[in-house]
Amino acid sequence: MKTLYDVQQLLKKFGIYVYVGKRKWDIEVMALELDHLHDAGLVSKDEFIQAKIVLKHEHAIEENK
């Protein structure tokens, strides 16, 4: 998992589509949804960590704009 698109595809497997309107907010909501999936035991620890790294990186990019 290397891109935000990859994270979106992971969430899509669970019927989760995120569109809030601002990219930064979308990333934040995706992180929350990912946390819920991990807490429920639906995604592996490796998938969770990789996705969180991607989201953190993308969020930092948006913060610097």
C-alpha angles and dihedrals in degrees: 000000000000110000141047087249089060090054090049090052091051091052090045089061086067095045093257115142117176124199118146098154104254119072092224092054091046090055092049093050091047089054091052092048090048090052090053092049091050093047089052090051094241098125127047122249090248093052090047094051094045092048092048091052091052092047093047090051093048091046091053090052090053092047091055094053 
